[in-house]
Amino acid sequence: MKKTLSIETQINHNSYTPPEGFRSYAEPMYRGSTVLFKNLGELRARSWLSREGYSYGLHGTPTTYTLEAQLAAIEGGSHALLTPSGLSAISVVDLAFLKTGDDMLIPDDAYNPNQEMGRWLSRDFGISVRFYDPMVGAGIADLIQENTKLVWTEVPGSITMEVPDLPAISKAAHEKGVVVALDNTWSAGLVYDGFAHGADVIVQAVTKYQGGASDLLMGAVIVKEQALFEQVGMPHLRLGMGVNADDVARVLRSLPTMKLRFEKSGASSRIVADWLKGRPEVDKILHPAYPDCPGHEFYKRDFTGTGGLFSFLFDEKYTGEQIDRFIESLTLFGLGFSWGGTHSLAVPYAINERRIGWKLPHKHVVRLYIGLEDPQDLIADLEQAMQKM
Ligand SMILES: Cc1ncc(COP(=O)(O)O)c(C=O)c1O
């Protein structure tokens, strides 16, 4: 056959089409910034937001749509939007529901960068932001003002693990037309039905259990109505919240085992927490499944299982230095942020002095994430570190 195109052109315009009919359990992975249209009519008819077609790689490929659909299904939502991190998912929600002059309420045990985003919006963007006691329940009604547009909730809260009465908060907020956002990362959407308990919009840090191997960052905003999808979709578009195709493929690979990993992590967390409870050095177990934890009654009412992230309080007589020595003596628990992977982690935190909702005299919290190791080995590690403390 006559060679009509030079090699440079040929290798850039690959004309090979593989035979049809290949089937496998692995989701195919599509990469692409440029998305090709068949003709000008199709290009001009594109929609940036619709999941019925494709417009530009930033806004979606078959790979990202597949993960969005899976994450929406886990929460019982209709749509999900992927973001480059859990924190960026939080910022999309803020920008979707707030403008200058509006007011937002954030629980004072929320993931601190969520609170920091609020402080920034309040300092530089003319949005008023107030922090509330996560155990406020229906009392949130007294905090809602004319200009309140968004109430954040986190179930349970970060670090100190209070379980709020989300149905009561949502009912009060909805009566005043206020949108309720939920950070549902602790349960990975598996053991807490955020929409059934009143959330309008749910955020997941996909970095955690969905990623599952501590090797990627991703977030998701999940809604259950077309109108809310459009509302969160616009800031998502405008901010250019794209995700990396390789990371999406990794999450799709991890997702089928997420429930097993989550259940193992949760069951092991109970074995470790039971052991800690029997130790004289330990005062309180801040694990939603334990009665010491504020809001345990809402855990019993609203959850169908447990995750592997919890905190505990040493007896007050232990100083910050002693607790640091305990943490640094651990050998199986890694010292680092995040959770939801296969490895156990431990981090000490000083109780935030700004907290309105903190009623105990303790100043230090230890947060543990229980991974997939044998819990008896983890207990032996905790025991030797307590001896060094
Ligand atoms: C409860 C919660 N929400 C959101 C995030 C943010 O996720 P990312 O690290 O992906 O930004 C985290 C991270 O630790 C978290 O613990």
The ligand as an SDF file (V2000), in Angstrom:
LIG
                    3D

 16 16  0  0  0  0  0  0  0  0999 V2000
  -13.6280   14.4020   58.4900 C   0  0  0  0  0  0  0  0  0  0  0  0
  -12.7370   14.8380   57.3610 C   0  0  0  0  0  0  0  0  0  0  0  0
  -13.2600   15.5440   56.3610 N   0  0  0  0  0  0  0  0  0  0  0  0
  -12.5050   15.9750   55.3410 C   0  0  0  0  0  0  0  0  0  0  0  0
  -11.1600   15.7050   55.2890 C   0  0  0  0  0  0  0  0  0  0  0  0
  -10.3540   16.2560   54.1590 C   0  0  0  0  0  0  0  0  0  0  0  0
   -9.9320   15.2820   53.2680 O   0  0  0  0  0  0  0  0  0  0  0  0
   -8.6280   15.4700   52.3950 P   0  0  0  0  0  0  0  0  0  0  0  0
   -7.4690   15.0820   53.2250 O   0  0  0  0  0  0  0  0  0  0  0  0
   -8.8710   14.5750   51.2290 O   0  0  0  0  0  0  0  0  0  0  0  0
   -8.5810   16.9090   51.9730 O   0  0  0  0  0  0  0  0  0  0  0  0
  -10.5630   14.9680   56.3040 C   0  0  0  0  0  0  0  0  0  0  0  0
   -9.1180   14.6720   56.2720 C   0  0  0  0  0  0  0  0  0  0  0  0
   -8.5170   14.2860   57.2530 O   0  0  0  0  0  0  0  0  0  0  0  0
  -11.3800   14.5250   57.3820 C   0  0  0  0  0  0  0  0  0  0  0  0
  -10.8590   13.8450   58.4140 O   0  0  0  0  0  0  0  0  0  0  0  0
  1  2  1  0
  2  3  1  0
  2 15  2  0
  3  4  2  0
  4  5  1  0
  5  6  1  0
  5 12  2  0
  6  7  1  0
  7  8  1  0
  8  9  2  0
  8 10  1  0
  8 11  1  0
 12 13  1  0
 12 15  1  0
 13 14  2  0
 15 16  1  0
M  END
$$$$
